[in-house]
């Protein structure tokens, strides 16, 4: 019986120490270039110009005095370590978003933007 204790203990330690690591990245939609936004002039740029510059919007919201064209991009980075009994995972998702407000004459009245996808990072949660 004693001669089986060491091999069993060794197998137990090896099983507890085995696992895998993972690094992943995911992009949704095509990238939004911040420098392209400089080509948009409220009161002069049309809805067609916006679609030429940025492509079709992710979402169109109907408003009482026009539409809102929403463009969204997300970047996710994940890091994980899976052991037999415990897992450590970090998943960070950041977004780039632009919203153009377009009146009934199809002109951009104003827009808002947020560019945060570059701040997504890999890292362990401890």
Secondary structure as UniProt FT lines:
FT   HELIX           2..17
FT   STRAND          19..28
FT   HELIX           34..39
FT   TURN            42..44
FT   HELIX           47..54
FT   STRAND          59..63
FT   TURN            64..65
FT   STRAND          66..83
FT   STRAND          87..103
FT   TURN            104..105
FT   STRAND          107..115
FT   HELIX           117..119
//
